[in-house]
């Protein structure tokens, strides 16, 4: 496999992973983990993707 083909394949996989993580099929009341958001921010360093902080969890009681 040529280098440019490998780069395109890896880039496509990363883009699909980021899209899936940003648009998950979450049930109501399920919140994204801060570690997942941090990992996405690190992965998207080259794409200058802006991430918002995780949704605040509802207070108990």
CHARMM internal coordinates of N, CA and C (Angstrom, degrees):
IC EDIT
DIST 1 N 1 CA 1.4504
DIST 1 CA 1 C 1.5295
ANGL 1 N 1 CA 1 C 107.92
DIST 1 C 2 N 1.3231
ANGL 1 CA 1 C 2 N 116.49
DIHE 1 N 1 CA 1 C 2 N 132.38
DIST 2 N 2 CA 1.4604
ANGL 1 C 2 N 2 CA 121.10
DIHE 1 CA 1 C 2 N 2 CA -179.89
DIST 2 CA 2 C 1.5211
ANGL 2 N 2 CA 2 C 110.04
DIHE 1 C 2 N 2 CA 2 C -72.63
DIST 2 C 3 N 1.3296
ANGL 2 CA 2 C 3 N 114.93
DIHE 2 N 2 CA 2 C 3 N 156.92
DIST 3 N 3 CA 1.4626
ANGL 2 C 3 N 3 CA 120.96
DIHE 2 CA 2 C 3 N 3 CA -177.43
DIST 3 CA 3 C 1.5212
ANGL 3 N 3 CA 3 C 111.63
DIHE 2 C 3 N 3 CA 3 C -60.71
DIST 3 C 4 N 1.3299
ANGL 3 CA 3 C 4 N 117.72
DIHE 3 N 3 CA 3 C 4 N -44.22
DIST 4 N 4 CA 1.4637
ANGL 3 C 4 N 4 CA 119.59
DIHE 3 CA 3 C 4 N 4 CA -178.59
DIST 4 CA 4 C 1.5239
ANGL 4 N 4 CA 4 C 111.85
DIHE 3 C 4 N 4 CA 4 C -65.71
DIST 4 C 5 N 1.3281
ANGL 4 CA 4 C 5 N 117.44
DIHE 4 N 4 CA 4 C 5 N -33.86
DIST 5 N 5 CA 1.4693
ANGL 4 C 5 N 5 CA 120.33
DIHE 4 CA 4 C 5 N 5 CA 176.24
DIST 5 CA 5 C 1.5252
ANGL 5 N 5 CA 5 C 110.33
DIHE 4 C 5 N 5 CA 5 C -67.25
DIST 5 C 6 N 1.3229
ANGL 5 CA 5 C 6 N 116.43
DIHE 5 N 5 CA 5 C 6 N -40.93
DIST 6 N 6 CA 1.4681
ANGL 5 C 6 N 6 CA 121.24
DIHE 5 CA 5 C 6 N 6 CA 179.60
DIST 6 CA 6 C 1.5279
ANGL 6 N 6 CA 6 C 110.37
DIHE 5 C 6 N 6 CA 6 C -63.92
DIST 6 C 7 N 1.3381
ANGL 6 CA 6 C 7 N 116.73
DIHE 6 N 6 CA 6 C 7 N -43.15
DIST 7 N 7 CA 1.4632
ANGL 6 C 7 N 7 CA 121.00
DIHE 6 CA 6 C 7 N 7 CA 179.00
DIST 7 CA 7 C 1.5236
ANGL 7 N 7 CA 7 C 110.35
DIHE 6 C 7 N 7 CA 7 C -61.50
DIST 7 C 8 N 1.3264
ANGL 7 CA 7 C 8 N 117.24
DIHE 7 N 7 CA 7 C 8 N -44.06
DIST 8 N 8 CA 1.4639
ANGL 7 C 8 N 8 CA 120.36
DIHE 7 CA 7 C 8 N 8 CA 179.59
DIST 8 CA 8 C 1.5223
ANGL 8 N 8 CA 8 C 111.08
DIHE 7 C 8 N 8 CA 8 C -63.65
DIST 8 C 9 N 1.3212
ANGL 8 CA 8 C 9 N 116.78
DIHE 8 N 8 CA 8 C 9 N -39.32
DIST 9 N 9 CA 1.4639
ANGL 8 C 9 N 9 CA 120.53
DIHE 8 CA 8 C 9 N 9 CA 179.94
DIST 9 CA 9 C 1.5267
ANGL 9 N 9 CA 9 C 110.85
DIHE 8 C 9 N 9 CA 9 C -65.14
DIST 9 C 10 N 1.3266
ANGL 9 CA 9 C 10 N 116.88
DIHE 9 N 9 CA 9 C 10 N -47.07
DIST 10 N 10 CA 1.4684
ANGL 9 C 10 N 10 CA 121.06
DIHE 9 CA 9 C 10 N 10 CA -179.22
DIST 10 CA 10 C 1.5217
ANGL 10 N 10 CA 10 C 110.39
DIHE 9 C 10 N 10 CA 10 C -65.20
DIST 10 C 11 N 1.3313
ANGL 10 CA 10 C 11 N 117.23
DIHE 10 N 10 CA 10 C 11 N -41.76
DIST 11 N 11 CA 1.4622
ANGL 10 C 11 N 11 CA 120.87
DIHE 10 CA 10 C 11 N 11 CA 179.03
DIST 11 CA 11 C 1.5249
ANGL 11 N 11 CA 11 C 110.69
DIHE 10 C 11 N 11 CA 11 C -62.88
DIST 11 C 12 N 1.3170
ANGL 11 CA 11 C 12 N 117.18
DIHE 11 N 11 CA 11 C 12 N -40.69
DIST 12 N 12 CA 1.4666
ANGL 11 C 12 N 12 CA 121.04
DIHE 11 CA 11 C 12 N 12 CA 178.19
DIST 12 CA 12 C 1.5112
ANGL 12 N 12 CA 12 C 111.96
DIHE 11 C 12 N 12 CA 12 C -64.12
DIST 12 C 13 N 1.3234
ANGL 12 CA 12 C 13 N 116.78
DIHE 12 N 12 CA 12 C 13 N -40.05
DIST 13 N 13 CA 1.4661
ANGL 12 C 13 N 13 CA 120.69
DIHE 12 CA 12 C 13 N 13 CA 178.69
DIST 13 CA 13 C 1.5184
ANGL 13 N 13 CA 13 C 110.18
DIHE 12 C 13 N 13 CA 13 C -65.20
DIST 13 C 14 N 1.3422
ANGL 13 CA 13 C 14 N 117.31
DIHE 13 N 13 CA 13 C 14 N -44.96
DIST 14 N 14 CA 1.4613
ANGL 13 C 14 N 14 CA 120.72
DIHE 13 CA 13 C 14 N 14 CA 179.65
DIST 14 CA 14 C 1.5254
ANGL 14 N 14 CA 14 C 110.76
DIHE 13 C 14 N 14 CA 14 C -62.91
DIST 14 C 15 N 1.3283
ANGL 14 CA 14 C 15 N 117.47
DIHE 14 N 14 CA 14 C 15 N -42.33
DIST 15 N 15 CA 1.4606
ANGL 14 C 15 N 15 CA 120.83
DIHE 14 CA 14 C 15 N 15 CA -179.78
DIST 15 CA 15 C 1.5265
ANGL 15 N 15 CA 15 C 110.59
DIHE 14 C 15 N 15 CA 15 C -62.77
DIST 15 C 16 N 1.3304
ANGL 15 CA 15 C 16 N 116.83
DIHE 15 N 15 CA 15 C 16 N -41.06
DIST 16 N 16 CA 1.4655
ANGL 15 C 16 N 16 CA 120.32
DIHE 15 CA 15 C 16 N 16 CA 178.80
DIST 16 CA 16 C 1.5245
ANGL 16 N 16 CA 16 C 110.86
DIHE 15 C 16 N 16 CA 16 C -66.35
DIST 16 C 17 N 1.3343
ANGL 16 CA 16 C 17 N 117.50
DIHE 16 N 16 CA 16 C 17 N -39.60
DIST 17 N 17 CA 1.4615
ANGL 16 C 17 N 17 CA 121.00
DIHE 16 CA 16 C 17 N 17 CA 178.41
DIST 17 CA 17 C 1.5210
ANGL 17 N 17 CA 17 C 111.24
DIHE 16 C 17 N 17 CA 17 C -64.38
DIST 17 C 18 N 1.3268
ANGL 17 CA 17 C 18 N 116.81
DIHE 17 N 17 CA 17 C 18 N -42.12
DIST 18 N 18 CA 1.4641
ANGL 17 C 18 N 18 CA 120.58
DIHE 17 CA 17 C 18 N 18 CA -179.81
DIST 18 CA 18 C 1.5213
ANGL 18 N 18 CA 18 C 110.15
DIHE 17 C 18 N 18 CA 18 C -66.39
DIST 18 C 19 N 1.3345
ANGL 18 CA 18 C 19 N 117.40
DIHE 18 N 18 CA 18 C 19 N -44.23
DIST 19 N 19 CA 1.4644
ANGL 18 C 19 N 19 CA 120.42
DIHE 18 CA 18 C 19 N 19 CA 178.54
DIST 19 CA 19 C 1.5269
ANGL 19 N 19 CA 19 C 111.10
DIHE 18 C 19 N 19 CA 19 C -61.06
DIST 19 C 20 N 1.3210
ANGL 19 CA 19 C 20 N 117.30
DIHE 19 N 19 CA 19 C 20 N -42.49
DIST 20 N 20 CA 1.4650
ANGL 19 C 20 N 20 CA 120.80
DIHE 19 CA 19 C 20 N 20 CA 179.86
DIST 20 CA 20 C 1.5230
ANGL 20 N 20 CA 20 C 110.99
DIHE 19 C 20 N 20 CA 20 C -64.83
DIST 20 C 21 N 1.3110
ANGL 20 CA 20 C 21 N 116.95
DIHE 20 N 20 CA 20 C 21 N -37.13
DIST 21 N 21 CA 1.4634
ANGL 20 C 21 N 21 CA 120.27
DIHE 20 CA 20 C 21 N 21 CA -179.73
DIST 21 CA 21 C 1.5257
ANGL 21 N 21 CA 21 C 111.58
DIHE 20 C 21 N 21 CA 21 C -73.14
DIST 21 C 22 N 1.3279
ANGL 21 CA 21 C 22 N 116.97
DIHE 21 N 21 CA 21 C 22 N -33.81
DIST 22 N 22 CA 1.4600
ANGL 21 C 22 N 22 CA 119.87
DIHE 21 CA 21 C 22 N 22 CA -179.12
DIST 22 CA 22 C 1.5226
ANGL 22 N 22 CA 22 C 112.76
DIHE 21 C 22 N 22 CA 22 C -78.10
DIST 22 C 23 N 1.3064
ANGL 22 CA 22 C 23 N 117.27
DIHE 22 N 22 CA 22 C 23 N -23.70
DIST 23 N 23 CA 1.4575
ANGL 22 C 23 N 23 CA 120.57
DIHE 22 CA 22 C 23 N 23 CA -178.47
DIST 23 CA 23 C 1.5338
ANGL 23 N 23 CA 23 C 109.78
DIHE 22 C 23 N 23 CA 23 C -126.56
DIST 23 C 24 N 1.3388
ANGL 23 CA 23 C 24 N 116.80
DIHE 23 N 23 CA 23 C 24 N 61.68
DIST 24 N 24 CA 1.4639
ANGL 23 C 24 N 24 CA 118.78
DIHE 23 CA 23 C 24 N 24 CA -177.37
DIST 24 CA 24 C 1.5261
ANGL 24 N 24 CA 24 C 111.16
DIHE 23 C 24 N 24 CA 24 C -77.98
DIST 24 C 25 N 1.3013
ANGL 24 CA 24 C 25 N 115.57
DIHE 24 N 24 CA 24 C 25 N 156.91
DIST 25 N 25 CA 1.4623
ANGL 24 C 25 N 25 CA 120.78
DIHE 24 CA 24 C 25 N 25 CA 174.47
DIST 25 CA 25 C 1.5252
ANGL 25 N 25 CA 25 C 106.77
DIHE 24 C 25 N 25 CA 25 C -88.86
DIST 25 C 26 N 1.3299
ANGL 25 CA 25 C 26 N 115.95
DIHE 25 N 25 CA 25 C 26 N 82.30
DIST 26 N 26 CA 1.4597
ANGL 25 C 26 N 26 CA 120.91
DIHE 25 CA 25 C 26 N 26 CA -176.44
DIST 26 CA 26 C 1.5277
ANGL 26 N 26 CA 26 C 110.08
DIHE 25 C 26 N 26 CA 26 C -95.79
DIST 26 C 27 N 1.2967
ANGL 26 CA 26 C 27 N 114.52
DIHE 26 N 26 CA 26 C 27 N 139.77
DIST 27 N 27 CA 1.4627
ANGL 26 C 27 N 27 CA 119.94
DIHE 26 CA 26 C 27 N 27 CA 173.82
DIST 27 CA 27 C 1.5266
ANGL 27 N 27 CA 27 C 108.71
DIHE 26 C 27 N 27 CA 27 C -72.73
DIST 27 C 28 N 1.3067
ANGL 27 CA 27 C 28 N 117.31
DIHE 27 N 27 CA 27 C 28 N 157.65
DIST 28 N 28 CA 1.4576
ANGL 27 C 28 N 28 CA 121.82
DIHE 27 CA 27 C 28 N 28 CA 179.18
DIST 28 CA 28 C 1.5261
ANGL 28 N 28 CA 28 C 109.68
DIHE 27 C 28 N 28 CA 28 C -59.40
DIST 28 C 29 N 1.3197
ANGL 28 CA 28 C 29 N 116.43
DIHE 28 N 28 CA 28 C 29 N 130.41
DIST 29 N 29 CA 1.4589
ANGL 28 C 29 N 29 CA 120.46
DIHE 28 CA 28 C 29 N 29 CA 178.06
DIST 29 CA 29 C 1.5183
ANGL 29 N 29 CA 29 C 114.12
DIHE 28 C 29 N 29 CA 29 C 90.29
DIST 29 C 30 N 1.3293
ANGL 29 CA 29 C 30 N 117.91
DIHE 29 N 29 CA 29 C 30 N 1.95
DIST 30 N 30 CA 1.4628
ANGL 29 C 30 N 30 CA 121.11
DIHE 29 CA 29 C 30 N 30 CA 176.77
DIST 30 CA 30 C 1.5229
ANGL 30 N 30 CA 30 C 106.79
DIHE 29 C 30 N 30 CA 30 C -101.69
DIST 30 C 31 N 1.3246
ANGL 30 CA 30 C 31 N 116.46
DIHE 30 N 30 CA 30 C 31 N 129.30
DIST 31 N 31 CA 1.4558
ANGL 30 C 31 N 31 CA 120.43
DIHE 30 CA 30 C 31 N 31 CA -173.08
DIST 31 CA 31 C 1.5185
ANGL 31 N 31 CA 31 C 111.34
DIHE 30 C 31 N 31 CA 31 C -117.96
DIST 31 C 32 N 1.3131
ANGL 31 CA 31 C 32 N 115.82
DIHE 31 N 31 CA 31 C 32 N 147.77
DIST 32 N 32 CA 1.4570
ANGL 31 C 32 N 32 CA 122.42
DIHE 31 CA 31 C 32 N 32 CA 179.53
DIST 32 CA 32 C 1.5224
ANGL 32 N 32 CA 32 C 110.41
DIHE 31 C 32 N 32 CA 32 C -69.83
DIST 32 C 33 N 1.3019
ANGL 32 CA 32 C 33 N 116.00
DIHE 32 N 32 CA 32 C 33 N 146.56
DIST 33 N 33 CA 1.4488
ANGL 32 C 33 N 33 CA 122.95
DIHE 32 CA 32 C 33 N 33 CA -179.52
DIST 33 CA 33 C 1.5302
ANGL 33 N 33 CA 33 C 109.98
DIHE 32 C 33 N 33 CA 33 C -80.69
DIST 33 C 34 N 1.3295
ANGL 33 CA 33 C 34 N 117.48
DIHE 33 N 33 CA 33 C 34 N 142.65
DIST 34 N 34 CA 1.4626
ANGL 33 C 34 N 34 CA 121.67
DIHE 33 CA 33 C 34 N 34 CA 178.72
DIST 34 CA 34 C 1.5191
ANGL 34 N 34 CA 34 C 111.54
DIHE 33 C 34 N 34 CA 34 C -61.99
DIST 34 C 35 N 1.3359
ANGL 34 CA 34 C 35 N 116.81
DIHE 34 N 34 CA 34 C 35 N -35.11
DIST 35 N 35 CA 1.4671
ANGL 34 C 35 N 35 CA 119.90
DIHE 34 CA 34 C 35 N 35 CA 179.51
DIST 35 CA 35 C 1.5209
ANGL 35 N 35 CA 35 C 110.58
DIHE 34 C 35 N 35 CA 35 C -64.53
DIST 35 C 36 N 1.3268
ANGL 35 CA 35 C 36 N 116.93
DIHE 35 N 35 CA 35 C 36 N -36.47
DIST 36 N 36 CA 1.4633
ANGL 35 C 36 N 36 CA 120.48
DIHE 35 CA 35 C 36 N 36 CA 178.67
DIST 36 CA 36 C 1.5300
ANGL 36 N 36 CA 36 C 109.77
DIHE 35 C 36 N 36 CA 36 C -66.15
DIST 36 C 37 N 1.3250
ANGL 36 CA 36 C 37 N 117.12
DIHE 36 N 36 CA 36 C 37 N -41.84
DIST 37 N 37 CA 1.4566
ANGL 36 C 37 N 37 CA 120.70
DIHE 36 CA 36 C 37 N 37 CA 178.91
DIST 37 CA 37 C 1.5275
ANGL 37 N 37 CA 37 C 110.57
DIHE 36 C 37 N 37 CA 37 C -64.55
DIST 37 C 38 N 1.3291
ANGL 37 CA 37 C 38 N 117.40
DIHE 37 N 37 CA 37 C 38 N -39.07
DIST 38 N 38 CA 1.4646
ANGL 37 C 38 N 38 CA 121.06
DIHE 37 CA 37 C 38 N 38 CA 178.39
DIST 38 CA 38 C 1.5283
ANGL 38 N 38 CA 38 C 110.71
DIHE 37 C 38 N 38 CA 38 C -65.72
DIST 38 C 39 N 1.3222
ANGL 38 CA 38 C 39 N 116.89
DIHE 38 N 38 CA 38 C 39 N -40.87
DIST 39 N 39 CA 1.4674
ANGL 38 C 39 N 39 CA 120.31
DIHE 38 CA 38 C 39 N 39 CA 178.88
DIST 39 CA 39 C 1.5270
ANGL 39 N 39 CA 39 C 110.43
DIHE 38 C 39 N 39 CA 39 C -64.09
DIST 39 C 40 N 1.3098
ANGL 39 CA 39 C 40 N 117.13
DIHE 39 N 39 CA 39 C 40 N -39.81
DIST 40 N 40 CA 1.4667
ANGL 39 C 40 N 40 CA 120.26
DIHE 39 CA 39 C 40 N 40 CA 178.15
DIST 40 CA 40 C 1.5228
ANGL 40 N 40 CA 40 C 110.97
DIHE 39 C 40 N 40 CA 40 C -64.98
DIST 40 C 41 N 1.3284
ANGL 40 CA 40 C 41 N 116.60
DIHE 40 N 40 CA 40 C 41 N -38.32
DIST 41 N 41 CA 1.4620
ANGL 40 C 41 N 41 CA 120.00
DIHE 40 CA 40 C 41 N 41 CA 178.78
DIST 41 CA 41 C 1.5224
ANGL 41 N 41 CA 41 C 110.53
DIHE 40 C 41 N 41 CA 41 C -63.79
DIST 41 C 42 N 1.3314
ANGL 41 CA 41 C 42 N 116.72
DIHE 41 N 41 CA 41 C 42 N -40.20
DIST 42 N 42 CA 1.4631
ANGL 41 C 42 N 42 CA 120.22
DIHE 41 CA 41 C 42 N 42 CA 178.56
DIST 42 CA 42 C 1.5238
ANGL 42 N 42 CA 42 C 111.27
DIHE 41 C 42 N 42 CA 42 C -67.29
DIST 42 C 43 N 1.3275
ANGL 42 CA 42 C 43 N 116.71
DIHE 42 N 42 CA 42 C 43 N -41.72
DIST 43 N 43 CA 1.4619
ANGL 42 C 43 N 43 CA 120.29
DIHE 42 CA 42 C 43 N 43 CA -179.87
DIST 43 CA 43 C 1.5200
ANGL 43 N 43 CA 43 C 112.16
DIHE 42 C 43 N 43 CA 43 C -66.93
DIST 43 C 44 N 1.3091
ANGL 43 CA 43 C 44 N 116.64
DIHE 43 N 43 CA 43 C 44 N -31.18
DIST 44 N 44 CA 1.4596
ANGL 43 C 44 N 44 CA 119.64
DIHE 43 CA 43 C 44 N 44 CA -174.10
DIST 44 CA 44 C 1.5201
ANGL 44 N 44 CA 44 C 112.26
DIHE 43 C 44 N 44 CA 44 C -94.14
DIST 44 C 45 N 1.3167
ANGL 44 CA 44 C 45 N 117.95
DIHE 44 N 44 CA 44 C 45 N 17.25
DIST 45 N 45 CA 1.4577
ANGL 44 C 45 N 45 CA 121.16
DIHE 44 CA 44 C 45 N 45 CA -179.55
DIST 45 CA 45 C 1.5176
ANGL 45 N 45 CA 45 C 113.17
DIHE 44 C 45 N 45 CA 45 C -55.34
DIST 45 C 46 N 1.3132
ANGL 45 CA 45 C 46 N 117.67
DIHE 45 N 45 CA 45 C 46 N -37.30
DIST 46 N 46 CA 1.4631
ANGL 45 C 46 N 46 CA 121.19
DIHE 45 CA 45 C 46 N 46 CA -178.59
DIST 46 CA 46 C 1.5256
ANGL 46 N 46 CA 46 C 111.89
DIHE 45 C 46 N 46 CA 46 C -77.70
DIST 46 C 47 N 1.3211
ANGL 46 CA 46 C 47 N 118.07
DIHE 46 N 46 CA 46 C 47 N -23.80
DIST 47 N 47 CA 1.4628
ANGL 46 C 47 N 47 CA 120.70
DIHE 46 CA 46 C 47 N 47 CA -175.85
DIST 47 CA 47 C 1.5204
ANGL 47 N 47 CA 47 C 113.22
DIHE 46 C 47 N 47 CA 47 C -95.79
DIST 47 C 48 N 1.3287
ANGL 47 CA 47 C 48 N 117.10
DIHE 47 N 47 CA 47 C 48 N -4.49
DIST 48 N 48 CA 1.4729
ANGL 47 C 48 N 48 CA 122.30
DIHE 47 CA 47 C 48 N 48 CA 179.82
DIST 48 CA 48 C 1.5314
ANGL 48 N 48 CA 48 C 111.23
DIHE 47 C 48 N 48 CA 48 C 55.21
DIST 48 C 49 N 1.3201
ANGL 48 CA 48 C 49 N 115.35
DIHE 48 N 48 CA 48 C 49 N 44.84
DIST 49 N 49 CA 1.4556
ANGL 48 C 49 N 49 CA 121.61
DIHE 48 CA 48 C 49 N 49 CA 179.79
DIST 49 CA 49 C 1.5207
ANGL 49 N 49 CA 49 C 109.76
DIHE 48 C 49 N 49 CA 49 C -79.44
DIST 49 C 50 N 1.2995
ANGL 49 CA 49 C 50 N 117.77
DIHE 49 N 49 CA 49 C 50 N 134.65
DIST 50 N 50 CA 1.4542
ANGL 49 C 50 N 50 CA 121.80
DIHE 49 CA 49 C 50 N 50 CA 178.29
DIST 50 CA 50 C 1.5175
ANGL 50 N 50 CA 50 C 109.45
DIHE 49 C 50 N 50 CA 50 C -95.96
DIST 50 C 51 N 1.3084
ANGL 50 CA 50 C 51 N 116.56
DIHE 50 N 50 CA 50 C 51 N 127.20
DIST 51 N 51 CA 1.4609
ANGL 50 C 51 N 51 CA 121.03
DIHE 50 CA 50 C 51 N 51 CA 179.42
DIST 51 CA 51 C 1.5156
ANGL 51 N 51 CA 51 C 109.55
DIHE 50 C 51 N 51 CA 51 C -115.48
DIST 51 C 52 N 1.2967
ANGL 51 CA 51 C 52 N 116.48
DIHE 51 N 51 CA 51 C 52 N 140.03
DIST 52 N 52 CA 1.4533
ANGL 51 C 52 N 52 CA 120.01
DIHE 51 CA 51 C 52 N 52 CA 174.47
DIST 52 CA 52 C 1.5202
ANGL 52 N 52 CA 52 C 108.34
DIHE 51 C 52 N 52 CA 52 C -89.86
DIST 52 C 53 N 1.3275
ANGL 52 CA 52 C 53 N 117.44
DIHE 52 N 52 CA 52 C 53 N 157.50
DIST 53 N 53 CA 1.4634
ANGL 52 C 53 N 53 CA 119.11
DIHE 52 CA 52 C 53 N 53 CA 177.60
DIST 53 CA 53 C 1.5243
ANGL 53 N 53 CA 53 C 110.05
DIHE 52 C 53 N 53 CA 53 C -65.33
DIST 53 C 54 N 1.3233
ANGL 53 CA 53 C 54 N 117.18
DIHE 53 N 53 CA 53 C 54 N 161.47
DIST 54 N 54 CA 1.4617
ANGL 53 C 54 N 54 CA 119.78
DIHE 53 CA 53 C 54 N 54 CA 179.55
DIST 54 CA 54 C 1.5301
ANGL 54 N 54 CA 54 C 111.34
DIHE 53 C 54 N 54 CA 54 C -60.96
DIST 54 C 55 N 1.3035
ANGL 54 CA 54 C 55 N 115.91
DIHE 54 N 54 CA 54 C 55 N 153.46
DIST 55 N 55 CA 1.4565
ANGL 54 C 55 N 55 CA 121.71
DIHE 54 CA 54 C 55 N 55 CA 178.00
DIST 55 CA 55 C 1.5252
ANGL 55 N 55 CA 55 C 109.34
DIHE 54 C 55 N 55 CA 55 C -62.82
DIST 55 C 56 N 1.3331
ANGL 55 CA 55 C 56 N 118.17
DIHE 55 N 55 CA 55 C 56 N 133.70
DIST 56 N 56 CA 1.4633
ANGL 55 C 56 N 56 CA 118.94
DIHE 55 CA 55 C 56 N 56 CA 179.23
DIST 56 CA 56 C 1.5266
ANGL 56 N 56 CA 56 C 111.06
DIHE 55 C 56 N 56 CA 56 C -63.98
DIST 56 C 57 N 1.2953
ANGL 56 CA 56 C 57 N 115.21
DIHE 56 N 56 CA 56 C 57 N 142.41
DIST 57 N 57 CA 1.4652
ANGL 56 C 57 N 57 CA 120.06
DIHE 56 CA 56 C 57 N 57 CA 178.87
DIST 57 CA 57 C 1.5329
ANGL 57 N 57 CA 57 C 109.18
DIHE 56 C 57 N 57 CA 57 C -80.20
DIST 57 C 58 N 1.3263
ANGL 57 CA 57 C 58 N 117.25
DIHE 57 N 57 CA 57 C 58 N 144.31
DIST 58 N 58 CA 1.4631
ANGL 57 C 58 N 58 CA 119.39
DIHE 57 CA 57 C 58 N 58 CA 178.80
DIST 58 CA 58 C 1.5280
ANGL 58 N 58 CA 58 C 110.37
DIHE 57 C 58 N 58 CA 58 C -65.97
DIST 58 C 59 N 1.3273
ANGL 58 CA 58 C 59 N 115.24
DIHE 58 N 58 CA 58 C 59 N 145.86
DIST 59 N 59 CA 1.4666
ANGL 58 C 59 N 59 CA 120.19
DIHE 58 CA 58 C 59 N 59 CA 179.27
DIST 59 CA 59 C 1.5189
ANGL 59 N 59 CA 59 C 109.56
DIHE 58 C 59 N 59 CA 59 C -75.42
DIST 59 C 60 N 1.3197
ANGL 59 CA 59 C 60 N 114.84
DIHE 59 N 59 CA 59 C 60 N 141.28
DIST 60 N 60 CA 1.4651
ANGL 59 C 60 N 60 CA 120.04
DIHE 59 CA 59 C 60 N 60 CA 179.04
DIST 60 CA 60 C 1.5221
ANGL 60 N 60 CA 60 C 109.12
DIHE 59 C 60 N 60 CA 60 C -91.44
DIST 60 C 61 N 1.3069
ANGL 60 CA 60 C 61 N 114.81
DIHE 60 N 60 CA 60 C 61 N 140.52
DIST 61 N 61 CA 1.4509
ANGL 60 C 61 N 61 CA 120.56
DIHE 60 CA 60 C 61 N 61 CA 172.25
DIST 61 CA 61 C 1.4317
ANGL 61 N 61 CA 61 C 113.94
DIHE 60 C 61 N 61 CA 61 C 87.71
END
COOR INIT
IC SEED 1 N 1 CA 1 C
IC BUILD
